Amino acid sequence: MRCGIVFFALVIGLIQAKLRVDQIWPGGFQGAIEIPISNQVTEWNIEIQFHKKARLDAWLGILRSETDGKIFLYDNQPWNAKLEANTVFSFEFTVNDGVTPSDVKSVSFKGQPVNIDSSSSSTTGSTPNPTGSTPTFQSTSVSSTTPLVAVIDGKYNYGAVLQASLLFYEAQRAGKLPANNRIRWRGDSMLMDKGENGEDLTGGYFDAGDYVKFGFPMASFTTLLAWGAIEYKDAYEKAGEFNAMLQAIRWSTDYFIKAHVSEREFYGQVGDGHADHASWSRPEDWTAARPAWKVTTQKPGTDLVCETAAALAAASILFRSVDATYASKLLTHAQQLYKFGNEYRGKYSDSIPNAAEFYRSWSGFGDELAWAAAWLLRATGEASYEADVERHYREFGLDKRPNEFAWDEKTAGVQILMAKITTKQVYRQQAETFCNYIVRQAPKSLKGLVFLSQWGALRHAGNVAFVCLQAAEAGINSQEYIDFAARQINYMLGDSGRSYVIGFGQNSPQRPHHRSSSCPSRPAVCDWNAYNSPQPNPQLLIGALVGGPDQNDSYEDRRDDYIKNEVATDYNGGFQSAVAGLLHYQTK
C-alpha cells in the first residue's frame, strides 16, 4: 500500500478541480473529488464514471442511480446541501474491484462536466473539510452561571461524523434488516436466535468485530446514545439524522423488550464468545444454532438488568414526543427490570459465566442500581426514585471519585446526572471533582489524549468527554469542560495527525479487527485468509471508532491488533454523543 496524498488536476470549465488520492492499494484506493465553490450552492449532485466496473462507497451523498457498475450519480445529503462561497467541497469516497485513479473516466458536478487534465502533481496539502467550511476553534470565556451559547466554531464537520457513526451502528445490526438498510454489504443474519423455550431473540446489535450479542455493553451504549439525543436533539436535526438516531435506539430497545420474557427473566447474551472467536466469517453465512443465557431470581444479574432499565428509561424520554404508546411500553419494562434487579441482587457475570470471559462485572452492581434509579427519576419525576438513589449512594459508597466512566463503571454518570436533575450541591461537588481530575490531572499523551486505559483508549476519552459536557451543561466549569471535550474529539478526527474514524478525514484506518467488513463481497468465501490478508478491508466500515493509540500516540493499522484496532458498539456511544454536543455548541 502506498500512502500520502496525490492530486490529479481536473477542470470544470474555467474552474480547476482535483482528484485527491489519500491511499492506494492493489485493487482500489481512497480519495476525494475537491471542487472549489465560487458561489453559494443550496443543492448539488455529482456523477462519477469509471472506465471499468467498480464498487464505489461514498457516504457524503445519497446514491440516486448506478448504471452498469460504471456510472454513479449522487445527490446531496440533507445536512450538506448548502455549500458556502469561496470554499472547497471535498466529496470523499472509497473504490474497489481492481480500480485505480487512472480508471476515473469523467466527473460532473451539478451537470457541469469535469475533464481530466493530462498533468498531475504530488503534494501533502491541508486536510479538506467535507462541507467546505473553513475550520477554526475558538475559546470563549463563559462563567459557570452564563447560559451556554455559541462557544464552538467547529474544526471538523461534526454533522458528517454523526451520520458516519450511525452508519457504523447500522453495519452492526443483527436480525432481519429493514428495507431502508443503508449498508449494502450487510444482509439478514442470525434469524435462528432463540431462547430456551423458543422465544424470539432476533435483532439487537453485534458487539464488536464478532457476532455475539452481549446485553450489558449493548445496554450501556444505548443509554449513552439516548442521553446524547435527549440533550442534543437539535444537533441531530441539524445533521438530518434525528430519525436515523431514533431507529438506532429502537433497534436496541425492541431487542431488550424481546429479551425481557417475563418480569423476572431477562436474556443477557446470545452466542458463545469462544465459538464465535474461533471462526472468521460473515454473519450472513452463520447457520448453526446459538446458545442464549438469561438471568432469573435463582441466577440474578442486577448490573445487567439495571443498565437495561436505564437504557429503556432514557429511551422512553426520547420517544415521548414521537410515539407516546411506545414510550410508555419502554418505561413499564424499565420499572419492572429495576425492581427485579433491586429485589434479586447479584453480578450477572456470575450467573452467565460465558460473559465473564469477555465482559466481567468488575465494579459490582451498586452503581447500576443508582444509575437505573436516577434515569427513572428523570423519566417519571417520582420522589421514590430519588430516595432510592440516595439509599444506593449510602449502601455502596458512591460518593467516591472514580477514575473513568465506562460500560462497567457508572458512578461518575450517576453523580453528573443527579447534579443535573436535582442541582443539589453534594452531587455538583462530586461531578466537579471527577471532571477536574479528568481534565486537569488524569494522564495525557504528548498530543493531549486523556489516557485512562490502553484497551480502547479512544472509547474512554470519548466517554469522559461526553459526561463532562453534561457537567458543563449543569454550569460547572463550563468552558473548561467544553474545551476539553473538543480537544479529545478533535484528536480522534485529525488533530493527532490522522483520523481514527473509519471513512472520515485523512488517513483513516483501513484494516479494523472486524470480521464482516474484512470479507470479500459475496459469494466469495470468507475465512481466516481474510483475517491474514495484508490488504485493507474490502468493505468500508464507515463511522467506526477504532481502539486507538497508546500513551505515546503510537498506532499501527493492523487487523491482528484487537487492542488498538478493534471496533465496538460501546466505543462509539460516548464518542457520538460528545460529537453531538460539539455540534450543538457550534456557532452558525
N, C-alpha and C positions, 0 to 999 in steps of 0.2 A: 504494500500500500504506500502511496505517496501522499504526503501531507503538505500543507502550505496553501496559499491562495493564488490561483491563476485567473487572470481576466482575459476574456475573449471580447474584442470590440464588436459591437453591434450598432446598427444605425436605424433610427426611426425618423425618416425624413431627414431633417437637419439636426435631430436630437441624437446625441451619442449615448448608447446604452451598452451594458456589459453582461456577459455570461460569466458569473463568478463560479469557480470550481474550488470548493473547500477541501475535499478529499476525493481521491480516486483509487479504485481497486479493480482487480480483474473482474469484469462483468458489470461495472456500474460506477456511479460517482454521486457525490452530494454537492449541491451548489445552489445558485440563485440567479434569476434574471434581475438586474439592477436597472431601474428605469428612472431617470430624472423627471420630476414633476414640475413643469413650468407654471401651470395654472391649477387652481384648486379643482380636485376631482371629487364628485359626490357618489359615483358608482363606476365600476370598471369590470372588464373581463380580459382574460389573457388566453391566447391559444398557442400551444407549443406542438410542433410537428417534428417527427424523427424520420430519418431515412429507413429505419428498420423497426420492427415491433419492439415495444419497450413496456416496462412496468413502472409507472410514474406514481409516486406518492407526494402529494402537495397539499398541505393542510391549511394554508393561508387562504385557500379559495374553495368554493363548492363546485364539484365536478358536474358540469352540465351535460357533457357528451364525450364519448370516446369512440373514435372511428378506426376500425382495422388495427387497433392496438398501436397506432402510429400518431394519431391526432387527438390531442386532449384540450378541451375547452373548459375553462374555469370562470365562474362568476365570483364576485367579492363575497366575503362573509359579512353578516350584519354589522359586526364590530369594526371592520376595517374598510368600509365602503368609502369613507371620506379620507382623501389624501391631500395634505396641505401643499400650497405652492412653495416652490424653491426647496423641496426636499427630495430624497431619493427613496423610491419604493423598491423593496427587495422581496421578490417572490421566490421563497425558498422551496426546495424540493429534493427528493432522492430518486434516482432512477437506476433500475437493474435490468437483468436479462441480456447481458452482453453489450450494453450501450456505453459509448464513450462520448466525451464532449463534441467530438467531430461529427457525431451522428445527429446532432441537432440541426434539422433542415431549415426550419423557419420559426419565427415568433411574431405574434401580433398582439398589440395592446390597444384595447378599445377600437378594434377594427383596423388600426394602422399597422402596416407591415414593418417588421424588423428584418433588415437584411444583414446577413453575417458578413462582416468585413474580412478580408484575407489576412489582415495583420492581427497580431496578438501580443500580449505583454505579460510579464510576471510582476507581482507587487505584493506586499504584505498588507497594504490598505488598512482602513479602520473598520471596526465592526459596524455593519449597517443595521438600522432598526427596521423591523418588518413594516411599521406603519409609516416610515419616512420622517418621523418627528426627530428633532434634534435632542439628543439625550443629555440631561443635566440633572444634578441632585442638589437641592437647596436645603439648608438647615435654617429653620426659622425659630426664634425663641418663643416658647409658649409656656406659660406658668401652669401649675397644676390645677388652677381654677379657671383657666381660659378654655372656652369651647374649642374643640379640635376641628379646624377647618383648613383646607388647602395648604398643608405643610410639606407636601412632597411633589416635586416635579419629576415624574418617573424617569429613571435612567433606562429602563427597558420597557418593552411592550407587555405590561402585566396582563392585559386582556388576552393577548395571544397565549401567554403562559397558562392562564385559566383554561382556555379551550384545550390546549395540549394536554394538560393534566387530566381533564375529564375524558379525553380520548384514551389515555392510559387506562383509566378505570373501565372504560368500555372494552378494552382489549383483555381485561381480567375477568370478564363475566363468564359464569358457568351457566349451563341450562339451555333452554330454548331462547335463542336470540330474537329480538323484535325485528319487525320489517324495516325499521329505520336504522338498523345497525350500521355504524359508520366505519367499522374496521373490516375491510373487505377480505382479509386473510383469516378471519375468525369465522367459525361456524358453530352450530349447536353441539353441545358436549355434555357428558355425564348425565344423560337423561335417565340413567338407571339408578341414580342416587335415591336410596330409600332408608327408612328407619327399621327398627327391629320388627315392627308389626306392619310393615309395608307403607308407612307414612311417606308422603311425597316430600323429599328433601332436595329437589332440583332447585337451581338458581343459586344466588349468592355469588361470592367472589372467590377466585383462586387467590391464595395468599401472596405468592411471590413469583419466583421463576419456576414454581412447581404447580401442582393441581390439587393440593389439599385445601379443604375449607376449614380453617381454624377459626372457631367462633369468637375467641377472646380478642385477638388483634383486629378481626373484622368489625366487631362492635366498637372497639376503640377508635379506629379511623372514621367510622360512621358518625360517632359523637363529635369528633373534631370537624368533620366536613359540615355537619348540621350547624354546629356552633358558628362556624365561619359564615355560612349562608344566612343565619339569623342576623348576625351583626352587620354583614356587608352585602345585603341583598342588592343594593344599588350598584355594587361593583359587578356582580353577575349580570345584572340588567344592562349595564354599560357595555359589557363584553358580548352581549347577545346570547348568554349561556345559562340564564336562570332556569329555563325549562329543562335543559340538559342536566343541570345540577339537581333539580327535583327528581329526575329519573335515576340519577346516580344514587341518591339517598334511598329511593324506593326499591332499587334492586337489592339493597341490604335489608331494608325493613320488611319487605314481602317475605324474604327468606327467613328472617327471625320469627315472623308470625307462624310460618310453616313449622319451624323447629320447636316452637312452644306448643307441644302437642297436648298438654294439659296444664293445669295451674301449677303443678309441682313436678313437671317433667320438661326438660329442655335439652335438645340435641346440640352439643357443643363442638362436634367435629365430625366431618365426613372425609374419609380417605386415610389410609395408613401412611404416615410420613416416611417410614422405612421402605415400603414397597414403591412408593412414589419416587423417592430419590434414587432408587435402583434402576429407574427407567429414564430414557431421554427420548421423548416422542411428542406428538401433538395430542392435545386433549380430545380432539375430534376422533382420533383413532383408538382411544381407550374404550374397551368393551367389557372388561371384567367388572363384576360386582365389587362394590367398595364397602368396607365396614363403616358403621356410624356409632358414635358413643354419646350417651346422654347423662345428665346429672339428675338425680332424684332425691327424695328425702333420705334414702339409705346411702346414697353417694352424692353428697351435696357439692355445689360449686358456686359459693357466694360471690366470688370475684367475677366469674363469667356471667352469671345471671344479672348481677347488679350493673356491670358495664353495659350489658344489653338493655337493661331498664333505662340507663342514662341515655343511650342512643335513641331508644324509642320515645322517651320523653322529649328530648331535644327535637327529634323529627316531628313530633306532634305540634310543637310550636311553629315550626316551619310550614307545615301543611294546613294549619288552622285557617288561613285566609284563602286557600285554593281548593281544599277538599275537607270540609268540616267533619264529614262522616268518617273518612279515613283517619283524620287526626284523632278523633275520639277513640277509634279502634286501637291506634298506637298507644294512646295514654292508658287504656284499660290493660293492655299487655304489660306496659311498663310498671304499673302499680302492682299487678299480680307477681311479676318477676321480682320486684323489690321485696315484697312481702315474703315470697319463697326464700330468697337469699338471706333475709334477716332472721327468719324463724329457723332455718336449717343451715347451719354455718359449717363451712369447710372450704379448703382450697380446691379448685376444680382440677388442678393437675395431679392431685392425689386420687381423684375419682376417675380421671381419664389418663392413665399412665402414658399412653402414646403421646399425648400432648406435652407431657413433662420433658420429653426428649427434645422438644423444639421451642415451646413457649411455656416454660415452667413459671408458676406464680411465685416469684421471689419475695415480693413485698407484703404478702399476706392479702387479706380481703377487707381490712378496715377502711382503707382509702376508697375502695369501690362502694362500700356501704354508704359512706358520706357523700361520695360523688353522685350516686343514684338519688339519694335524698335531696341533694342540692338541685339537681335537674328537675325532680318532681316538684320541689318548692317553686322553681321558676315557672314550670308549666301550669301549676294549679293555684299557687298563692296560698296554699293551706298551711296554717301555722304549725300543724303537727309535723310536717316535714322539716321545718326549721328546728324544732325541738329535737328531731332525730339527728340532724347534722350535729348539733351541739352535744348530744349524747355520744355519738360516734367519736367526736373530737376528744372527749374526755377518756373514753374507753381505750382508744387506740393511739393516743398521744399525737394527734395530727397537727399540733401547734409547732412542730419541729420545722427546721428549714431543710427541705430536700435538696438533692444535687441535680435533679433532672425532672422532666415531665415526659412520660413515655407510656406505652401501651400497658405496662405493669405498675406504674407509679403515678397515681393521680393526685397526690397530696397538694402539690402546687396548684393544680387545676381547681381543687375544692377551695383553697384559700382565695384565689383570684375571683372565682365565680361568686363566692359568698360576699367578697368585697364589693362586687358589682350589684348584687341583689339587695344586700342589707345596708350597705355603706357603713357598717359597724367598724369602729377604729381597730378592734382586735384583728379582724380579717385584713383590713387595709395595711396594717403594720406587717403582717405575715407576708402579704403579697409583695410589699416593697422590699422586705428582707430577702425574699427569694430572687426577685428581679435585679436588685442591686448586686447580689452575689454573681448572678449570671452575667450581667453587663460589665461589672467593674472588676470582678475577682476571678471568675472561672478561667481555666486555661484557654489560651487562644493560640492559633497557629501564627506564623510570621505574617501571613497575609490577612489575618483578622478573623478567621473562622473560630467561633466558640467551640471548643473541643471537649466533649463530655464522654465520648466512648469511641473506640476505633471501629466498632462494628456498626455500620450505617451512621457514620459521623454526621452526614448532612441531615439525616432524619431527626437527630437530636437537636441540631441547630434550628431546623425549621419549626420543631415543636415549641422550643422556648421563645423563638421569635414571635410566634402567634400568641402564646399565653401572656407574654409581656406586652404585646399590643393591647390585650384586654385590660391589663393593669393600667396602661396609658389611657384607655377609654374611661377608666374609673377616676382619672385625674391624678394619677400617681406618677410623678416624674415623666410627664407625658412626652415631651420632645426627645428626651434622652432615650426612652424606650423605643420610640418610633424610629429614631436614627439607627439604633442598634438593629432593629428588625430589618431595616432597609440594607444595612451593611451585610447582614447574613444572607438575605435573599439575593442581593446583587452579586455576592461572592459566587453563589451557585449558578447564576445566569451568565457570568462572564468576567466579573471583576478579578477573579483569581487567575485570569489568563485563558480560561476555557469555560465552556458551558458544561454543566453536569446534568442537564435535562435533555434527554434524547430528542433529536429533531429540532431543537431550538438553539439559535445562536451559533457561535463559531466553535468548531472542533468538538462537537458534542459526542458522547460515547457511541461507538458502533458495535460493540461486542458485549452487551449485557449478559449476565448469567441468567438466562431466561429461555426456557425450552421452546415455547411455541414460536417466538419470533426468530429463533435460530434455525427453524426448519425451512427447507425449501418449499416452494409452492406445491400444493397438491396437484397431481397424485404421486409426486416423487416421495420416496421413502425418507422418513426422518428417524435417525437413530444416533448412536454415540459418535458417528462420523461428523454429525453437525456440531456436536459439542467440541470435538477436536479440531475442527476446521479453523485455520488462521484468518479466514475471510470475515468481513463484517456480517452481522445477522442479515439474512435475506429480507426479513420483514422489518419495517420501521416501527419500533415500539414508541410511538410519539408520546411525549409528555412524561415519560417515566424518569424519576429522580434516582440516580444510582447511589450506592452507599457513600462513595466519596473518598477523599484523600486521607492520609494520615496526618499527624500533628505537624509534620514538616511540609505540608501541602503537596506531598508526593502522591502520584496516582498513575496507574497504568491501565489502559483499556483492554483488559484481559477477561475472557469469558470464564476462565477457571478460577478467578479470584472472586469468590462469593462474599467476601468481607467488604471489598471496595466496589465491586461491580455488579452485585445482585440488585434487583429492584424489588419492591414490595409495596403492597397497598397501604401499609401503615407508614411507609416512608413519605408518601405524598400527602397524607392527611393534614398535618400541621403546616407543611410547606405550602400547600394550595390555599389554605385559609389565611396564612400570612400574606401571600401574594394578593388575595382579595382585599386584605386590609390596606396594603400599599396602594392598590388601585383606588380604593375608597378615598384615601387621603391625597391622591394625585391632583395637582392643580389642573384646571381645564384650560 
